[in-house]
Every structure is written in structure tokens, then in C-alpha cells.
Amino acid sequence: MKILIIDQMHESIVPLLEEKGYEAHYRPDIDREGILQILADYEGLVIRSKTPIDRDLLVKGINLKFVARAGAGLDNIDLDYLEQNDIALYSAPEGNRDAVAEHALGMLLALFNHFVQSDSQVRRGVWDREGNRGEELCGKTVGIFGYGNMGAAFAKRLQGFGVKVLAYDKYKKDFGNEFVQECSFETIQEKAEVLSIHVPLTEETRNFFTADIINGFNHPFYLINTARGEVISFDTLIEGLEKGQLKGAALDVLEKEKLQKLTVAEKKSFEQLTGFKQVLFSPHVAGWTKESYYKINQVLVAKIAGQWHG
């Protein structure tokens, strides 16, 4: 089987595939036009996020048996076309779930303890202890929205912090245990002091967190988003922060991440959002560790070879 790899990946991807008997062609510099010209020669396609894997591209893959996504998100792929044409789809959320969980927890602790602010102040010779008095995670109620690989990994990381963990997942049942209480979203709105988002981007989750949803929480709360930025808009975040319903936000993802291509209105909203000192940003790197870079390949190759056991 010939496999085309069109994105930059950890160098282990080719030898891992070859060990399983596949012929792997590593072409991270290829552009979309180049993919369209040669895709018919391949049975497998390995991708990240270079180009939309849409119908226009997939129809060129007349011999495709599978598409493999080196990561978790599938929002850039025409899933209906794959299903209609019996093309398998593999992804590797197991490869970066630990990285995402650690990053979410790290951002939350940094937000609670003013790490960024205090570091900047001390470097400038400012020794402000009272202005950097922190808040403890212990005793808080943490809500998890989406209990797949990422949500479950985050819950696992919270076990030593003395928190109550509530989790809601529309598509999963009976996952509660001694550390996590399965509940309705309404219960999370009623009790959560921290909310961490761990859902994929779908038509159902796009802009799910409206101003009405945010205002429906009984208590002002902290928001963590390491999932997809499009689940909550710049303007909704700003309104929640201005009203005090959002006490703070840890954002690894944004509604629009190509910052150089923001419209005038989007740029104004983004700049307003960056003005809140209780908001912490990172550039969509929660799952982007040295370890996950390799582990994603391991998971993906095992799934392609039919040898993944969880």
C-alpha cells in the first residue's frame, strides 16, 4: 500500500510505516495542486491541517482506502464523503491527550496565581505581594464540557487537587467514577466555578457558548478552552468579562487564529480581549509537546495497521 504524507510530521512517521510494510512518501512541501495531481496513485493519505480534505480533493483519490489525521480535530474533513465511499478515517487524540490535559491545568494554575503578571513585575523591579495574592484550586467545583480523550485526561490530572469534578457529554453515558460525577449541562451551569471545554468543532458546537449560555451560570466562573476557538466568539468572551460573569479565561484557541487576516472589526475585538489582564493566551499549542509529536505517530500507525488496543 502506498501512503502519501502531505504535512510536516515527526521524522519517525516514515520508518514506523515502513516497519508495517507500507510504502510511505513524505511530501510536506507539496501544495494543494500537487496533491490533486498525484492523489490517485495512493491508497492512504496522512494529513494534519495543510488543506481542507473536502470533496473536491477526495474525488481525486480514486484508490483511497483511508485518511489519517495526525491529531484530534476532524472539522477540516468531509466526513460524509468518506462514509459514502467506504474510506476509513483514523485520528490520534490518544497521542496528545496528556499534553492537552497538562497544558489546561498549567494555564489554570498560572491564571489563579498571576504567574505572568508577577514574573513581569519582578523583572521590572516591582515587588507587589498583595497585588499578586493568588486563588486556590482546592475546594473548587470544576465542570468539564465533553468527556472524550481530552476531557477524561484533564479530569485525571485534577484528582490530586481536592476539587469536585462534574462532567457533561451529550454522546456518552455511564462514565462517572469516584473522581468524576456525570451530570447534565444544567448542573454544570448551576455549580461550576471553573469550566473546561473539550468538544470537537461541529455545527452543533460552533458558537455554542453564547452570551445567554454564559449568563446562565449561577456563579461567575473561569473558562478554559483548549478545544476549538469557534465554540465561543471574541465578543461573547468580552461581554462575559466586562459583566464579571467570566472571572478569567485561559485560551489556547481563538475564534480566528490567523491574526494577520482579521477584519477591522475582528481586530478591534481581539485587541479588546487582549486588554483583560485576567485572560491568558497560548498559540494553539496545548497538544503540541515534544512527546506528543512522536506519540501521535505511534497511535496513528497502530490504527492504520489495525493494531491499536487503546
C-alpha positions in Angstrom: 0.0 0.0 0.0 1.3 3.4 -1.0 0.7 6.2 1.5 1.1 10.0 0.9 2.1 12.2 3.8 1.3 15.9 3.0 2.2 17.7 6.3 5.2 18.2 8.4 5.4 15.4 11.0 7.8 13.9 13.4 10.6 12.2 11.5 9.5 8.8 12.8 6.4 8.6 10.6 8.2 7.0 7.6 10.2 4.3 9.4 7.1 3.4 11.5 5.0 2.9 8.4 7.8 1.1 6.6 8.1 -1.3 9.6 4.5 -2.3 8.9 5.2 -3.0 5.3 3.8 0.3 3.8 5.4 2.4 1.1 5.4 5.9 2.6 6.1 9.1 0.5 6.8 12.0 2.7 5.9 15.3 0.9 5.4 18.0 3.5 6.3 20.8 0.9 3.6 19.7 -1.6 0.8 22.2 -2.3 -2.8 21.5 -2.9 -2.5 21.5 -6.7 0.3 18.9 -6.4 -1.8 16.8 -4.1 -4.7 16.8 -6.6 -2.3 15.7 -9.4 -0.9 12.6 -7.7 -3.5 11.5 -5.1 -4.9 8.9 -7.5 -1.7 6.9 -7.1 -2.2 6.4 -3.3 -4.3 4.2 -1.1 -3.6 6.1 2.1 -3.4 9.9 2.9 -1.8 11.2 6.1 -2.7 14.8 7.0 -2.6 17.5 9.6 -4.2 20.8 8.6 -2.4 22.0 5.4 -5.5 22.0 3.2 -9.2 21.1 3.5 -9.8 17.4 2.9 -13.0 18.3 1.0 -15.0 16.6 -1.8 -13.0 18.4 -4.5 -9.8 16.8 -3.2 -11.2 13.4 -2.2 -12.7 12.7 -5.6 -9.2 12.7 -7.0 -8.3 9.9 -4.6 -9.9 7.1 -6.6 -7.9 4.4 -4.8 -8.1 5.8 -1.3 -8.7 3.3 1.4 -8.1 5.6 4.4 -7.4 9.2 5.6 -5.3 9.5 8.7 -5.3 12.8 10.7 -2.2 13.4 12.9 -4.2 14.9 15.8 -7.7 15.0 17.1 -9.8 17.6 15.2 -11.8 16.4 12.2 -13.6 19.6 11.3 -11.5 20.1 8.2 -12.5 16.8 6.6 -15.6 15.8 4.6 -16.8 13.0 6.8 -19.9 12.4 4.7 -17.8 11.7 1.6 -15.6 9.3 3.5 -18.6 7.4 4.8 -20.4 7.3 1.5 -17.3 5.9 -0.3 -16.2 3.5 2.4 -12.9 5.3 3.1 -11.7 4.7 6.6 -10.8 7.6 8.9 -8.2 7.4 11.6 -7.2 10.1 14.1 -4.9 10.2 17.1 -6.4 12.0 20.1 -4.8 9.4 22.4 -1.4 10.8 21.2 -1.8 14.3 22.6 -4.5 14.0 25.3 -1.9 14.1 28.1 -0.3 17.2 26.6 -3.7 18.9 26.4 -4.6 18.0 29.9 -1.3 19.2 31.4 -1.5 22.5 29.4 -5.1 23.2 30.5 -4.1 22.6 34.1 -1.0 24.7 33.8 -2.9 27.6 32.3 -5.5 27.4 35.1 -2.8 27.5 37.8 -1.0 30.3 36.1 -4.2 32.3 35.9 -5.1 31.6 39.6 -1.6 32.6 40.8 -0.9 35.6 38.5 2.3 33.9 37.2 2.6 36.1 34.1 1.9 39.3 35.8 4.1 38.7 38.8 7.0 37.5 36.6 6.8 40.6 34.5 6.7 42.9 37.6 9.6 41.3 39.4 11.7 41.6 36.2 11.0 45.3 36.3 11.9 45.6 40.0 8.3 45.7 41.3 7.8 43.6 44.4 4.0 43.6 44.8 2.9 40.7 47.1 -0.7 41.8 47.8 -1.4 42.6 44.1 -0.4 39.0 43.3 -2.3 37.2 46.0 -3.5 34.0 44.4 -6.6 31.8 44.5 -6.5 28.2 45.4 -7.9 25.4 43.1 -8.5 23.2 46.1 -12.2 23.2 47.1 -13.4 24.4 43.7 -16.1 22.7 41.5 -14.7 22.1 38.0 -17.0 21.4 35.1 -15.8 19.5 32.1 -17.8 20.0 28.8 -17.1 17.0 26.7 -15.7 13.8 28.2 -13.7 12.2 25.4 -10.0 11.6 25.4 -9.1 15.2 26.3 -11.8 15.7 28.9 -11.1 12.4 30.7 -7.3 13.2 30.7 -8.0 16.6 32.3 -10.2 15.0 34.9 -7.4 12.6 35.7 -5.0 15.4 36.3 -7.3 17.1 38.7 -7.5 14.1 41.1 -4.8 15.4 43.4 -6.1 18.9 43.8 -9.1 18.4 46.2 -11.7 19.6 43.7 -15.1 18.3 42.8 -15.3 17.4 39.1 -18.5 17.4 37.2 -18.6 16.2 33.6 -21.2 16.5 30.8 -21.1 14.7 27.4 -24.2 14.6 25.2 -22.9 11.5 23.5 -21.5 9.4 26.4 -23.2 7.8 29.3 -22.2 5.9 32.5 -18.7 7.2 32.6 -18.8 8.6 36.2 -16.5 7.2 38.8 -15.1 8.0 42.2 -13.3 11.1 40.8 -15.8 12.4 38.3 -19.6 12.9 38.6 -21.5 12.6 35.4 -24.2 15.2 35.2 -26.4 17.4 33.0 -25.1 20.6 31.5 -27.6 22.5 33.6 -26.0 21.0 36.7 -22.6 22.4 35.5 -24.2 25.8 35.0 -25.6 25.6 38.5 -22.4 24.6 40.3 -19.2 25.1 38.3 -16.6 27.6 39.3 -14.3 26.6 36.5 -15.4 25.3 33.1 -13.0 23.5 30.7 -14.1 22.9 27.1 -13.2 19.6 25.4 -15.5 19.2 22.5 -14.8 18.9 18.7 -15.9 21.6 16.4 -19.2 20.6 14.7 -22.3 22.5 13.5 -23.7 21.7 17.0 -20.8 23.2 19.0 -19.9 26.1 16.8 -20.8 29.3 18.8 -22.5 27.0 21.4 -21.3 29.3 24.2 -23.5 32.4 23.5 -24.0 35.3 25.9 -27.2 33.6 27.1 -25.3 30.3 27.9 -22.6 32.2 29.8 -25.2 34.3 31.7 -27.0 31.0 32.6 -24.2 30.0 35.0 -25.2 30.6 38.6 -21.7 31.8 39.6 -19.1 33.9 38.0 -16.5 31.3 36.7 -13.2 30.8 35.0 -13.2 29.4 31.4 -10.5 27.2 29.9 -10.6 26.5 26.1 -8.1 24.1 24.7 -10.6 22.7 22.2 -11.7 24.9 19.3 -11.9 28.7 19.3 -15.1 28.8 17.2 -17.2 27.4 20.1 -17.1 30.9 21.6 -16.7 34.2 19.9 -14.4 37.2 20.8 -17.5 39.3 21.5 -19.1 36.7 23.8 -15.8 36.4 25.8 -15.6 40.2 26.0 -19.1 40.6 27.2 -18.7 37.9 29.8 -15.5 39.5 31.1 -17.0 43.0 31.2 -20.0 41.9 33.1 -17.9 39.9 35.5 -19.7 36.6 34.7 -16.3 35.4 33.4 -13.8 35.8 36.2 -11.0 35.0 33.8 -10.2 32.9 30.7 -7.3 30.6 29.7 -7.4 30.4 25.9 -5.2 28.2 23.8 -7.5 28.6 20.8 -9.3 31.6 19.3 -12.3 32.2 17.1 -9.9 33.4 14.4 -6.3 32.3 14.7 -4.8 33.8 11.6 -4.3 37.1 13.3 -2.8 38.8 10.3 -6.1 38.2 8.4 -8.5 39.6 10.9 -11.1 42.0 9.6 -11.1 45.5 11.0 -14.0 44.6 13.4 -12.3 41.3 14.4 -9.0 43.0 15.1 -10.8 45.6 17.3 -12.4 42.7 19.3 -9.2 40.8 19.6 -7.3 43.8 20.8 -10.1 44.5 23.4 -9.8 40.9 24.5 -6.0 41.1 25.0 -6.6 44.1 27.2 -8.0 42.0 30.1 -5.2 41.0 32.5 -7.3 38.1 33.7 -7.1 36.4 30.3 -4.1 34.1 29.5 -3.3 33.1 25.9 -1.2 30.5 24.1 -1.0 29.9 20.4 -2.9 26.6 19.9 -0.1 24.5 21.4 -1.8 22.6 24.2 -1.3 19.3 22.4 2.0 20.4 20.8 4.7 18.8 23.1 7.9 17.1 22.0 6.4 13.8 23.4 3.1 14.1 21.7 4.7 14.8 18.4 6.1 11.3 18.5 3.2 9.6 20.3 0.7 10.8 17.6 2.7 8.9 15.0 2.7 5.8 17.1 -1.0 5.8 17.6 -1.8 6.7 14.0 0.4 3.9 12.6 -1.0 1.4 15.0 -4.5 2.3 13.9 -3.6 2.1 10.2 -2.1 -1.3 10.8 -5.2 -2.5 12.8 -3.0 -3.0 15.9 -4.3 -0.3 18.2 -5.6 -1.6 21.5 -6.3 1.7 23.4 
